[in-house]
């Protein structure tokens, strides 16, 4: 047998329970989830999001209070909303949705899901590329750059994308192990970076910090061309920046490996190490770098080579599980393909997307939009799984009634997104605030639609 055939056979053997429940012997311990969430959220995005809060003129008080409240709400969403469904079904989001919505809606949703995750993973690859390109004096993207800035940028992005894709192909266990090893070190580098540059801002003691924070870091004054953010922007962003994962139930694909639903609290490792301390540290770096937002250079300013290495690995630890989710989504669309082949295609799409700096520079808006687009189907699953049986209605409509389409689910998704789009474009409601409106709309639409449809079918 040739080396090529032996490699393909080994890749074909990498099974991730794509279409059936995870078996008991494959369940993972709590430590793996702590490592995975810490690794995914003490990550490349943190080097971007922290500086963007500075750019949008958040005040120090609004930032700290908004992050505390928003991150608590995010942890509760994982623990009480996502994890209980994950350990009951042991299925991926996409296969559970197929039972409810039928193959056609699931086909469309899975493509949308995969594309969104590819773009998010692409942003992480771009973050790593800003660090890899430093020794080559590569021109760094700015807030205004939409297109690739140089040939060297494209080459570095493709090199980083190849490594991330290979790691994602190896599956959940390898991804979680990689994150568990990297997360503690990455967190320490984030803290070290922030502390190291504080003297440059005039902070020489603990007592100086709050004064410097208000006067030189989170001043409440946005940079030129950026909108003004308040407590509510920060709180809703911290809660909903991962809305696709918890409210949208994409993390069914991850938490289906958990032994207990309480493993959902492992998300706190990511929220308060990454989405609190790391965002604060990277905001300090941005202020010390006179407003620069390119992750590689600002990390180098704070911790030298260690900071650069941290940016590279931080991008990987976020891109790996995100690309893994994208591969599982595309698996629904290509059922006769092995997961490794699908993930390889997803990796190529992701790497091409990463070549466009706008994906990173507009990350706050993109994260809010992708969460909003994917959230409704998570609400559909929640209602279907926990509420319909209490109303004497059947769960898993498409499977139970042998229907190819669940019209109530499809309409709830489309109407919710249409109304949210109208609220944004016509009434000017910012995308950060549309998540809570979308959740309520989907809840009411799917619940009433299911009751009408099942009574008619019966």
C-alpha positions, -999 to +999 in steps of 0.1 A: +000+000+000+014+034-009+021+061+017-008+082+003-033+053+007-020+047+043-024+083+052-060+084+038-069+052+057-056+068+089-076+100+083-107+080+075-104+063+109-107+096+127-144+092+138-161+120+157-197+107+161-209+129+133-244+114+130-250+095+162-248+101+200-214+100+217-208+067+235-201+066+273-166+054+268-157+085+248-169+111+274-142+136+286-133+148+320-139+183+334-102+193+329-105+189+292-134+214+291-116+239+313-086+237+289-107+239+258-127+270+270-097+287+284-077+280+252-105+291+229-113+323+248-078+333+260-071+336+224-064+356+193-096+375+194-087+390+227-058+408+212-083+425+188-114+430+209-096+447+239-081+474+216-114+479+198-131+488+231-105+515+235-110+527+200-148+530+206-143+552+237-156+530+265-151+546+299-133+525+325-164+522+348-186+511+319-159+486+307-154+468+341-191+467+351-202+457+316-177+428+314-186+415+348-223+414+342-221+402+305-196+374+313-217+361+342-247+359+318-227+341+292-215+314+317-251+309+329-262+305+293-237+277+287-244+260+321-282+262+322-292+264+286-267+246+264-251+219+286-283+201+298-294+196+262-260+185+251-256+157+277-292+145+271-290+142+233-252+136+228-257+148+193-241+176+172-263+207+167-267+197+130-279+162+136-303+173+163-316+201+140-322+175+113-346+156+135-366+188+142-364+208+109-359+181+083-332+178+057-339+209+036-338+236+063-309+218+080-290+218+047-294+256+043-287+263+080-256+241+080-241+259+050-248+293+067-233+279+099-202+266+083-195+298+064-199+319+095-176+296+115-151+297+086-151+335+087-146+335+124-117+310+122-103+331+094-102+361+117-081+340+142-057+329+115-053+366+105-045+374+141-018+348+142-005+361+109+002+396+123+027+379+147+043+355+122+049+384+098+068+405+123+103+391+116+097+397+079+087+433+084+054+426+068+031+457+065+003+454+092-034+459+085-050+490+099-086+498+109-093+511+074-079+481+054-105+460+037-083+440+012-050+421+015-022+445+021+007+426+005+018+393-011+037+386+021+005+389+041-012+363+018+017+339+021+019+341+058-019+336+062-018+305+040+011+290+061-008+296+094-040+283+078-024+250+068-013+243+104-047+252+119-065+229+094-043+200+102-049+203+139-087+206+134-087+174+113-074+155+143-106+160+162-120+170+196-095+151+219-064+165+202-079+200+201-088+200+238-053+186+247-036+213+227-057+240+243-052+226+278-014+227+274-013+262+259-040+280+280-021+286+313+010+300+296-011+322+272-030+337+301+003+346+320+017+363+288-015+384+285-012+395+321+026+401+317+020+422+286-005+445+303+015+449+335+048+455+316+035+486+297+017+503+326+047+523+336+048+537+301+014+552+308+024+567+341+011+538+364+038+530+389+017+516+417-016+499+423-030+532+435-022+548+402-042+523+381-077+537+382-065+572+375-044+561+345-073+538+333-097+568+331-072+594+318-051+574+293-067+540+285-105+539+286-110+577+284-146+577+272-135+594+240-137+574+208-110+575+181-117+593+149-143+575+128-154+552+156-188+552+174-192+557+211-197+526+233-215+526+267-220+500+295-249+485+275-227+479+245-200+462+266-225+441+286-245+428+256-213+422+236-197+402+264-229+381+268-237+377+231-203+376+214-205+338+217-243+337+213-239+312+185-221+289+209-245+290+239-279+304+229-274+292+193-264+258+208-233+253+185-216+240+216-238+209+216-210+197+193-185+202+222-205+196+253-219+163+240-186+149+253-192+161+288-200+136+316-223+160+334-243+191+325-224+211+352-194+210+329-210+240+312-196+260+341-161+253+326-169+282+303-161+305+332-124+298+326-127+313+292-150+342+301-131+356+331-096+347+320-101+357+284-131+379+281-123+399+312-086+399+321-073+394+286-095+421+271-084+445+298-047+436+292-049+440+255-067+474+259-038+486+280-014+474+253-034+494+227-032+526+247+006+521+252+010+516+215-007+549+208-039+533+194-024+505+173-047+475+170-025+450+151-022+421+176+014+410+167+031+445+172+012+454+204+020+419+220+057+424+210+056+458+227+045+442+260+064+409+261+088+407+232+092+374+215+070+356+241+042+380+232+046+372+195+045+335+201+015+340+224-004+357+195+004+329+171-007+301+195-037+322+207-050+324+171-046+286+167-064+277+199-095+297+188-093+287+151-090+250+158-123+243+176-141+269+153-129+251+122-138+218+138-174+231+142-174+242+106-163+208+094-192+191+114-216+216+098-205+208+063-206+171+071-244+174+070-242+188+035-217+162+023-229+130+041-208+106+020-176+125+027-153+116+056-150+144+082-113+150+075-121+158+038-148+182+047-126+199+073-099+203+047-124+221+024-135+243+053-098+251+061-093+263+025-124+286+027-112+298+061-077+306+049-089+325+019-113+346+041-083+353+065-065+371+037-090+400+041-080+422+071-115+437+073-125+404+090-103+413+120-107+451+120-146+448+120-146+418+144-169+434+170-196+439+144-190+405+127-192+386+159-225+403+168-240+396+134-229+359+132-243+352+166-276+369+156-279+349+124-272+315+140-291+321+173-327+314+163-322+277+156-307+272+190-339+287+205-359+263+182-340+233+197-345+246+233-383+250+228-385+217+210-366+198+236-378+213+269-411+231+263-431+213+236-435+181+256-449+201+286-476+214+262-484+178+250-468+186+216-443+163+200-406+170+198-385+163+167-413+173+144-397+163+111-388+128+124-420+122+143-444+132+115-421+121+086-421+156+072-392+170+050-397+205+063-407+221+096-424+252+084-427+267+119-389+265+124-381+279+090-405+308+093-393+316+129-357+319+116-365+340+086-390+363+102-368+369+132-338+379+110-360+400+088-375+420+117-340+424+132-326+436+099-355+462+096-349+474+132-312+479+123-316+495+089-348+516+094-349+523+132-311+524+136-310+499+166-274+488+168-266+451+161-253+446+197-288+451+211-307+429+186-298+396+202-323+399+231-350+410+207-343+381+184-345+355+212-379+368+223-392+369+187-380+334+178-395+320+211-429+334+203-429+326+166-417+290+170-439+282+200-471+295+183-462+281+149-456+246+164-489+247+183-508+257+151-490+232+129-492+202+152-529+208+160-536+209+122-515+178+115-532+159+143 
